[in-house]
Amino acid sequence: MEKVLSEKSLDELQRSLVGTVVRPADDEYDKARRGFNALIDRRPAVIARCVGSADVAVAFDFARVHKLEVAVRGGGHNPAGHCVCDGGLVIDLSLMRTVDVNEDARIAHADGGATWLDFDSATQAFGLVTPGGVVVSTGVVGLSLGGGIGHLTAQYGLTCDHIIGAELVTPDGAVIHANADENADLLWGLRGGGGNFGVVIRAEFRLHPLEQVVGGHLVYRGTGVREALLRYRDALTRSPRDLSCQVALAMDESLVPILEIVPCYTGSDTDPEELRMLRSAPGLIEDTVRVHTFLEQQRVIDSSYGVNRHYWKGHFVRELPDELLDELLKRLPALGRPPGGIMIESLHGAPKDTDVPPGAVGFRHAAFNVSVMAVWQDPALDAEQINWARETAAAVEPWSFSGGGYVNYMQADEPVERVRATFGAETFDRLQKLKQRYDPHNILRRNQNIPPSL
Ligand SMILES: Cc1cc2nc3c(=O)[nH]c(=O)nc-3n(C[C@H](O)[C@H](O)[C@H](O)COP(=O)(O)OP(=O)(O)OC[C@H]3O[C@@H](n4cnc5c(N)ncnc54)[C@H](O)[C@@H]3O)c2cc1C
C-alpha cells in the first residue's frame, strides 16, 4: 500500500534523529530500498537511517504515530526481503557498523548493522574469530539471530551460540539488555528466534583464536559428480571436528552437472584424510584448496547483490542417503543453474556439543541443511523458477528433520506452522511468551514471525 507522508512530518523526523531520513524523492532512495533479492520490489514511505538506540526509539515512535508498518534492515541479505516494506518505515542500521574487540577477554561488540567484513576485519586484526556467514556483505546480527552456519560450524558451533549479550530497543522504545545475568531468557530467544523481540543495537560475541585455515574450493564436473557427492556425505558423516564443508550442486552452461565443495580445515594434519578422499574423487576440474588466512577463506564464496531474483526453499535432514542424493541429481537439470542450484551444509561437530540447548535454535541436531535455490533474472520466469524450487524441496521432505526450514533462508510465504516446526512446539511456545513480553502488538512482524499468540 502506497503511503505518502507530508514533508513537514519527515522534516520533524529528521530533526529528531542523529542519523538521516531517506525520502522517496531522494536520489539515494532507490538504492536504499533495494535488498539482496531483486524479486522483492517494495517502496517504503520513509527510511530512517538510525544511529544509536535513541534514534531507533524515535523511529518506532514515528511509526506508531503515523500507523506505519516497520521493517528492520541490517545487512539487507534476507532472501525473503524482510528488510523493506511497502508504504512503511524502514529502520535502517547501515550507519551502525562499528566492531570493537577486547583481545584479552576474547569478546567482540558489533553494532546492529555491521557486516561480516566489518566483523572479520576487526577480529582478525587480533587473530580472533567467531564462526559466521560465508558471504562477507551479510549482516552479522541478522545472520546470528537466525542461527548462523558457515566455514567454522564444525569447529566452534553456530554463530548464535556465540552471542553472549545484546542491547535492544523494543517497539515501545525501551532499552533492554540481555545477557547471562540480566534477561537471560531473552538471550536464549535471541539465539535463533530472529528479529522478533527488538532492534539489536549492539551484540557481544565470544571469539576463538584462529588465523590460518586450509580452504578454497574443489570443483567437479560430469559423471564424477555423484561419486564426489557420496564421498562428501561419507567424509562428513564421520564428523571430523576440524573440517567444516558445504557444497553447491548446479548445471553448467553446457548442461553438465557441476559440484563445488568448499572445505575449511583447521586441524594440524598436513594431509587430512577427508580432504584426500575428496581430492581423489573422479571429475575434479579445479582445486584451489591451500593454506590461507581466514579472511581469504571468507572471500571464497561471493554473491552479487540486488541483481538476481531468488526463491529458496529447503529442509534440514536427518541423513543424506543415496536415494535422496539421486533424487536431487535427477531434479537438478530442470532449472539448477548457477548462481543457483542446490546447497548442502553440514551440521556435524560442535553444534551438537550441548546437553542443555543454549538457545532457541531448533536445528542443531539435524545432519545437513539442504536448500534449493532458484536464481534467475527474467520476471517472465518467476512462476517456473518458484515451482522448481518448491517441487524439488518437496522431494527432500521425506527426510526432513522436523518439517521446518532454516529461518535465515525462508521466503516470506512460509506458513507459521512451518516456522513453528522449525523450533518444535515447546520452544515455539516459549518464544511466543517472550514475544508477548517484548513485542505484544507484533510490531516486528516482517520476519519469520513468532506471533504473540496463534
Ligand atoms: C548471499 C547470502 C549469503 C548468506 N550466507 C549465509 C551463511 O553463510 N550462513 C547463514 O547462516 N546464513 C546466511 N545467509 C542468510 C542470512 O543469514 C539471513 O538472510 C539474514 O537474515 C541476513 O541478515 P541481514 O542483516 O544481512 O539481512 P536483512 O535483510 O537486513 O535483515 C533480515 C532480518 O533480520 C533481522 N535483523 C537484522 N539485523 C537486525 C538487528 N540489528 N536487530 C534486530 N533484527 C535484525 C530483521 O528481522 C531483518 O528483517 C545468507 C544470505 C545471503 C543472501
The ligand as a Gaussian input file, in Angstrom:
#p B3LYP/6-31G(d) Opt

LIG

0 1
 C       24.333000     -14.141000      -0.208000
 C       23.865000     -14.674000       1.104000
 C       24.711000     -15.434000       1.884000
 C       24.294000     -15.921000       3.115000
 N       25.135000     -16.710000       3.823000
 C       24.740000     -17.233000       4.989000
 C       25.607000     -18.074000       5.731000
 O       26.731000     -18.322000       5.357000
 N       25.142000     -18.602000       6.871000
 C       23.895000     -18.346000       7.339000
 O       23.544000     -18.870000       8.389000
 N       23.045000     -17.533000       6.670000
 C       23.447000     -16.980000       5.503000
 N       22.586000     -16.185000       4.794000
 C       21.254000     -15.912000       5.308000
 C       21.299000     -14.686000       6.214000
 O       21.940000     -15.010000       7.396000
 C       19.891000     -14.204000       6.578000
 O       19.184000     -13.957000       5.435000
 C       19.918000     -12.993000       7.486000
 O       18.593000     -12.664000       7.840000
 C       20.556000     -11.816000       6.811000
 O       20.747000     -10.772000       7.727000
 P       20.944000      -9.296000       7.165000
 O       21.053000      -8.397000       8.322000
 O       22.028000      -9.280000       6.151000
 O       19.609000      -9.097000       6.371000
 P       18.409000      -8.046000       6.465000
 O       17.569000      -8.389000       5.290000
 O       18.902000      -6.660000       6.614000
 O       17.701000      -8.435000       7.791000
 C       16.910000      -9.572000       7.870000
 C       16.121000      -9.543000       9.136000
 O       16.988000      -9.809000      10.234000
 C       16.561000      -9.054000      11.356000
 N       17.644000      -8.147000      11.751000
 C       18.745000      -7.800000      11.081000
 N       19.509000      -7.006000      11.838000
 C       18.851000      -6.830000      12.997000
 C       19.117000      -6.127000      14.192000
 N       20.241000      -5.418000      14.364000
 N       18.215000      -6.191000      15.199000
 C       17.086000      -6.904000      15.072000
 N       16.773000      -7.589000      13.965000
 C       17.661000      -7.560000      12.946000
 C       15.322000      -8.327000      10.945000
 O       14.191000      -9.101000      11.232000
 C       15.508000      -8.207000       9.460000
 O       14.328000      -8.002000       8.755000
 C       22.986000     -15.663000       3.568000
 C       22.111000     -14.895000       2.794000
 C       22.555000     -14.408000       1.565000
 C       21.632000     -13.632000       0.723000

